[in-house]
Amino acid sequence: MAINMTEAAINHVARYLEKRGHGKGIRVGVRTSGCSGMAYVLEFIDEIESDDQVFEFGPVHVAIDPKSLVYLDGTELDFVKEGLNEGFKFNNPNVRSECGCGESFNV
């Protein structure tokens, strides 16, 4: 099982960690939420948990808990700018449907 990050996402996280002055990387996961059933969770982390699966992309570590990894396998994490908006985009091949607002998904 694996995930991938685009250069844009790696560069964004690396710049943020550099500005922050500390941190290991990001934790990516899923939780039950929204109208379609699941939502992505992303947070900057200072420590890696013992049961995390860790993926390294240069200076950036991505930690994923074992339960979330099942739903994220094959996902590409991108950072996109669209007009005045910018943010992380999950290109997840496991998604079967998404809600209209794009905040939650179903596998």
N, C-alpha and C positions, 0 to 999 in steps of 0.2 A: 504494500500500500504506500502511496506517495502523493504529494502535492507539488505544485510548481509555482514560482513567482516570476512575473515579468521584470525586466530591467527597471521599468518605471516604478513598480512596487518596491523593489529592493532599494532603489535610490531614495524613495520617499521615506521609508522606514529608517534607513541608515542616517539620513539628514536629521530626522526627528530625534533619534537616539543621541546623535552628536550634540544637538542643541540642548537636549535634556541633561547630558553630562553623565548618564549612567543607564544601565539596563542591558538585558540580554537580547531582547527582540520582542516578538509578539506571540500571544496565545490566540489561536483561532479555534473556534468550536461552534457547536449548534445547541440550541435550547428549544424546548417546546414553547411556541408562541405564535401569535398572528392568526389570520384567517385560513392559511393553508397548512398550518401545523408546525413548522419549524422556522427558526430565524438564525442568522449568523451572529456570532459574538466575536469581537476582536478587541484585544486590549494589549497595551504595552506591559512587559513584565521585567522584573528584576531578578527573578529566580526561576529555575526550571524545576518542576515537580518530578518526583522519582518515577512515576508511572507514565510521564509524557513521552510521546514519540517526537523526536526532534529532527528537523530538517534544517540544513545549513545552506545559506545562499550568500557566500562571501561573509561580510561582517554581521549578517542578519540571521538570527536563529528563529525558527517558527516551531512553537510547541503546540501539540495537539493531544488532548486526552484520548484514551483508547475508545471510548464510546462515540466520540465525535468523528474519529478517523474513518469509521465505517461509512459515514454519510459524506465525507469530504474526499474520499479516495479519488484521485484523478483530477481534482480541482486545480485550476490555475487562478492565482490571486493577482489581480491587476490593479493599478492605480490610474484612474482616468480623469481628465478634465474635459467637461462639456459645457461650453459657454462660461458662465460664472460659477458653475458647480464643479466640485472635485471630490473624489472619494474612492474607496476601494470597491472593486467589482469582482464578484466571485463567478468564474466560468466553471460551473459544476456540471459534469456530464451525467450525474445521477439524478438531477432534478427532472421530475415528470410534469410538474405544473407549478406556477407561481401565482400569488394573489395579484390583483390589479394594481396595487400600489408598489409592488416589487419588494416589500419588506419581509415576506415569508414565502416558504416553498414547501413542496411535498415530494417525497422520493418513493 
